[in-house]
Amino acid sequence: SALKDAFISSWNALTLRDALNVVGVTPLGVVILYATAAFLALFSILFLFWALKDIDPDRKKMCLHAYFAATISAICYFSMATGCGLVVLRKSGTGPFATWMYSNPLMAAPGDPQH
């Protein structure tokens, strides 16, 4: 079946090098983004646990606010690490007619002559 072959070929194409190849970010930067997302996700779970365990309503509210902030931050860092949440500033043109514009990193490849 064509779908099965496509799935197998795309699965075999995934490597660590592909996961670290995000336009506009070095591989070390991608690793740092993944580590930060994991760190924030861990703290998000801890804040939720503390909020459910605590009896004092003020501390419970504080822990729930910290839980939501850490969860949203973890999702943002994960999206940046995968390349979906990054916006790359690119220069187009030369000389006095050069303009700077934001581009979608998913549409650009590092070796693309347009960028």
Secondary structure, 3 states (H helix, E strand, C coil): CHHHHHHHHHHHHCCHHHHCCECCECHHHHHHHHHHHHHHHHHHHHHHHHHHHCCCHHHHHHHHHHHHHHHHHHHHHHHHHCCCCCCEEEEECCHHHCEEEEECCCCCCCCCCCC
